[in-house]
Amino acid sequence: MSSLILNSVISLGAMGLLFGSGLAYASKKFAVEVDPRVEKINEVLPGANCGGCGYPGCSGLAVAIVNGDAPITACPVGGSDLADKIGDIMGIRAQVGERKIAKVICKGTCNNTKDKAQYEGIKDCRAATMILAGPKSCQYGCLGFGTCVNVCQFGAITIQDSIAVIHKDKCVSCGKCIEVCPKAVIRWAPYDQDVIVECNSKEFGKDVKSKCSVGCIGCKLCVKSCPFEAITFENNLAQIDYSKCTQCMICVEKCPTNAISGDINKRKKATIDDQKCIGCTICKKKCPVDAIEGELKSKHKVNEQKCVGCLECVKKCPKQAINFE
């Protein structure tokens, strides 16, 4: 009996040694070499695994960057500082573009819009949309049940007065809220963009006005008044081309329903340095609102009542004689 046990132990030990040797050999023979840069990039990535980069977690992004399938600026959480670190690892320089954040394009608060029905179902925007497109009278507006809040891992979204509000300093541009919003009311906007058409309705003016007091009614006053042709009109709704917008806020002043956001009190004014101004009149010719006064070879002045802070004069001045305050 003892010999049988001993033989069994010896046999099992021999088999274990044989299989172990085989596995060790296989691990070396079929090993896939991992680029050391992958591990280094993985260490500097934030580890949020939010998926905002389009890859399965931070480790997936690290592999994609090393393989050349993703740019070193792909992580929306880390920003330019992280891009610089990854650039050092990869031996290339980061070219960081303008930061964009998610923005709720709706002002349909309790005071501004009406409900067409009382909703008693699951507090989820997607569920509510399945019943008569939701309880709010405007079928294009934010429902405010917080589906976007639930998917945001960074606490950047809250519900205020029945609509979602995104806090731009917390937004990491992962895009999760945009993906889940059933009304497509969340859009990308430049971080520094204050002038935004905050309406998503595609209805005609009369219908919009009957449902929301701050909706775009399609009057096109903003389109006509914009000196930079930055506003177009499509699907009964004004659209701002952010690449052309100077945030002069003329459209904000002209909009009769306050559908375009922008704080006029924050508008900066141009001032001309007499010591640097040579009276070339370039700024005067380029000013879209005739806010600059002065003749050729004489010192120029800015009429503060007319200046809209568009920065056109600053861009064109050859002597850098114009400042903004």
C-alpha positions in Angstrom: 0.0 0.0 0.0 2.8 2.4 0.9 4.6 1.6 -2.3 1.5 2.4 -4.3 1.2 5.8 -2.6 4.9 6.5 -3.2 4.6 5.6 -6.9 1.6 7.9 -7.2 3.5 10.8 -5.6 6.5 10.2 -7.8 4.3 10.0 -10.9 2.4 13.1 -10.1 5.6 15.0 -9.4 7.1 13.8 -12.7 4.0 14.9 -14.6 4.0 18.3 -12.8 7.7 18.8 -13.7 7.1 17.8 -17.3 4.0 20.1 -17.7 5.8 22.9 -15.9 8.8 22.6 -18.2 6.5 22.6 -21.2 4.6 25.7 -20.0 7.9 27.5 -19.3 9.2 26.6 -22.8 5.9 27.7 -24.4 5.9 31.0 -22.5 9.3 31.8 -23.9 8.8 30.4 -27.4 5.4 32.1 -28.0 6.0 35.2 -25.9 4.8 38.5 -27.4 7.2 41.3 -26.6 5.6 44.4 -25.1 7.0 47.7 -26.0 8.3 49.3 -22.7 6.7 52.6 -23.8 3.3 51.0 -23.3 3.9 50.5 -19.6 5.4 54.0 -19.2 2.4 55.6 -20.9 0.0 53.5 -18.9 1.7 54.8 -15.7 1.1 58.5 -16.6 -2.5 58.0 -17.8 -5.1 59.0 -15.2 -6.6 55.5 -14.9 -10.1 56.8 -15.3 -11.0 54.2 -17.9 -13.8 56.4 -19.1 -13.7 55.4 -22.7 -13.7 59.0 -23.9 -10.6 58.3 -26.0 -12.5 55.7 -28.0 -10.4 52.8 -26.7 -11.1 50.1 -24.1 -9.6 51.7 -21.0 -6.3 53.4 -20.4 -4.2 50.3 -21.2 -5.9 50.0 -24.6 -5.1 53.7 -25.3 -1.5 53.2 -24.3 -1.1 50.4 -26.9 -2.9 52.4 -29.5 -0.6 55.4 -29.0 2.6 53.2 -29.3 1.2 51.5 -32.4 0.5 54.9 -34.0 -3.3 54.3 -34.0 -4.0 57.2 -31.6 -2.5 60.6 -31.1 -0.7 61.5 -28.0 -3.5 64.0 -27.3 -6.2 61.3 -27.3 -6.9 61.3 -23.6 -9.6 63.9 -22.8 -9.0 63.7 -19.1 -5.3 64.6 -18.8 -5.3 67.6 -21.1 -2.2 69.3 -22.4 0.0 68.4 -19.4 -0.6 64.7 -20.0 0.0 65.1 -23.7 3.4 66.6 -23.0 4.3 63.7 -20.7 3.3 61.2 -23.3 5.1 63.2 -26.0 8.3 62.9 -23.9 7.9 59.1 -23.8 7.2 58.9 -27.5 9.9 61.4 -28.4 7.5 63.7 -30.2 5.9 67.1 -29.5 2.3 67.5 -28.7 0.1 69.7 -30.8 -2.8 70.5 -28.5 -5.8 72.1 -30.2 -8.6 74.1 -28.6 -10.2 72.4 -25.6 -13.8 71.4 -26.1 -16.4 70.6 -23.5 -20.0 69.3 -23.5 -22.7 71.9 -23.4 -26.5 71.5 -22.8 -28.2 73.5 -25.6 -31.4 74.2 -23.8 -32.9 76.9 -21.4 -36.1 75.0 -20.8 -36.3 75.5 -17.1 -39.6 75.4 -15.1 -40.1 79.1 -15.6 -39.3 79.1 -19.3 -41.3 76.2 -20.6 -44.4 74.1 -19.9 -45.3 70.5 -19.3 -47.8 68.8 -21.5 -48.4 65.9 -19.1 -47.4 64.6 -15.7 -44.8 61.9 -15.8 -45.0 59.1 -13.2 -42.5 56.6 -14.7 -38.9 55.8 -14.2 -36.7 58.8 -13.7 -34.7 58.3 -16.8 -34.7 60.5 -19.9 -34.6 57.5 -22.3 -37.5 55.9 -20.6 -39.5 59.1 -20.5 -38.8 59.8 -24.2 -40.7 56.5 -25.1 -43.9 58.0 -23.8 -45.1 60.8 -26.1 -41.5 62.0 -26.5 -41.5 63.0 -22.8 -43.6 65.2 -20.5 -42.3 68.6 -21.6 -44.2 70.6 -24.2 -41.0 71.1 -26.3 -40.1 67.7 -27.7 -36.5 68.9 -28.4 -35.7 70.1 -24.9 -33.8 68.7 -21.9 -36.1 66.4 -19.8 -34.0 66.8 -16.7 -34.3 63.3 -15.3 -30.5 63.0 -15.0 -29.5 60.2 -17.4 -26.4 62.2 -18.2 -25.7 62.8 -14.5 -25.7 59.0 -13.9 -23.1 58.3 -16.6 -20.7 61.2 -15.8 -17.9 59.8 -13.6 -16.5 63.2 -12.8 -19.4 65.0 -11.1 -19.6 67.6 -13.9 -23.4 67.5 -14.4 -26.1 68.5 -12.0 -29.9 69.1 -12.5 -30.9 72.6 -11.8 -34.5 73.8 -12.2 -35.4 70.7 -14.2 -32.6 70.9 -16.8 -29.1 69.5 -16.8 -26.2 71.9 -16.3 -22.6 71.0 -17.1 -19.9 72.6 -15.0 -17.2 73.2 -17.6 -14.2 73.2 -15.1 -15.1 69.6 -14.2 -15.9 68.3 -17.7 -13.2 66.1 -19.2 -14.8 65.8 -22.6 -15.3 62.1 -22.4 -18.5 62.4 -24.4 -20.6 59.9 -22.3 -23.4 62.4 -21.7 -23.6 63.1 -25.4 -24.0 59.4 -26.2 -26.8 58.8 -23.8 -28.9 61.9 -24.3 -32.1 60.8 -26.2 -32.8 64.4 -27.2 -29.4 65.1 -28.7 -29.5 68.3 -26.6 -25.8 68.1 -25.5 -23.2 69.3 -28.0 -19.5 70.1 -28.1 -18.5 73.7 -27.7 -15.1 75.4 -27.2 -14.2 75.8 -23.5 -13.9 79.6 -23.8 -17.1 80.0 -25.9 -19.7 82.0 -24.0 -21.9 83.0 -27.0 -24.0 80.0 -27.8 -27.5 79.4 -29.2 -29.1 77.6 -26.3 -32.0 76.1 -28.2 -32.5 72.8 -29.9 -36.0 73.2 -31.3 -36.6 72.6 -35.0 -40.2 74.0 -34.9 -41.5 77.2 -36.4 -41.4 80.4 -34.4 -45.1 80.5 -33.4 -44.9 76.9 -32.1 -41.6 77.5 -30.3 -43.0 80.6 -28.5 -46.1 78.8 -27.3 -44.0 76.2 -25.6 -40.8 78.1 -24.5 -40.3 81.7 -23.7 -36.6 81.6 -24.5 -36.5 79.5 -27.6 -35.2 80.5 -31.0 -38.1 81.8 -33.1 -36.3 82.0 -36.4 -36.4 85.8 -36.7 -32.9 85.7 -38.2 -32.0 89.0 -36.5 -28.7 87.4 -35.3 -27.9 86.2 -38.8 -28.4 89.7 -40.3 -26.6 91.6 -37.5 -23.4 89.4 -37.3 -20.6 91.3 -39.0 -18.5 88.2 -39.3 -21.0 85.9 -41.0 -20.6 83.5 -38.1 -24.3 82.7 -37.8 -26.4 80.7 -40.3 -29.9 79.5 -40.3 -30.9 75.8 -40.7 -33.9 73.7 -39.7 -35.6 76.7 -38.3 -32.7 77.3 -35.9 -29.8 79.7 -35.7 -26.4 78.0 -35.8 -23.1 79.6 -34.7 -19.8 78.7 -36.5 -17.4 78.9 -33.6 -14.4 79.2 -35.9 -15.8 82.5 -37.1 -17.4 83.8 -33.9 -15.4 86.6 -32.2 -17.9 86.8 -29.3 -18.7 90.4 -30.0 -22.1 89.6 -28.6 -24.0 91.7 -31.1 -26.3 88.7 -31.7 -26.9 88.5 -27.9 -28.1 92.1 -27.9 -30.3 91.5 -31.0 -32.0 88.2 -30.0 -35.5 89.1 -28.9 -36.0 85.9 -26.8 -32.6 85.7 -25.1 -32.0 82.3 -26.8 -28.3 83.2 -27.3 -26.2 83.2 -24.2 -23.5 85.7 -23.4 -22.9 88.3 -20.6 -22.7 91.8 -22.1 -21.2 93.1 -18.9 -18.1 90.9 -19.5 -17.5 92.4 -22.9 -14.0 93.9 -23.1 -13.1 97.2 -24.6 -10.2 98.2 -26.8 -7.8 101.0 -25.8 -5.1 102.5 -28.1 -1.6 103.3 -26.8 -0.8 106.8 -28.0 3.0 106.1 -27.7 2.7 103.2 -30.2 0.0 104.4 -32.6 1.3 105.7 -35.9 -2.1 106.7 -37.3 -2.0 104.2 -40.2 -5.8 103.8 -40.0 -5.7 100.0 -40.5 -7.6 99.4 -37.3 -10.2 102.0 -38.3 -10.8 100.4 -41.7 -11.1 96.9 -40.2 -13.4 97.8 -37.3 -16.9 96.3 -38.3 -18.8 98.7 -36.0 -16.9 102.0 -36.8 -15.7 102.3 -33.2 -12.3 103.8 -34.0 -11.9 107.5 -34.7 -8.9 109.3 -36.2 -7.4 110.6 -39.4 -4.4 109.3 -41.3 -1.1 110.0 -39.4 -3.0 111.2 -36.3 -3.5 109.4 -33.0 -6.5 107.1 -33.0 -9.1 106.7 -30.3 -11.7 104.0 -29.5 -15.3 105.0 -29.0 -16.2 102.8 -26.0 -19.9 103.1 -26.6 -19.5 101.4 -30.0 -16.7 98.9 -29.3 -18.0 95.3 -29.1 -14.7 93.7 -28.2 -14.3 91.6 -31.4 -10.5 91.9 -31.4 -10.3 92.6 -35.1 -8.3 95.8 -34.5 -5.9 93.9 -32.3 -5.3 91.3 -35.0 -4.6 93.9 -37.7 -2.5 96.6 -35.8 1.1 96.4 -37.2 2.5 98.1 -34.1 0.6 96.2 -31.4 -0.7 99.4 -30.1 -4.1 98.1 -29.1 -5.0 96.5 -25.8 -8.1 95.0 -24.3 -9.4 95.5 -20.8 
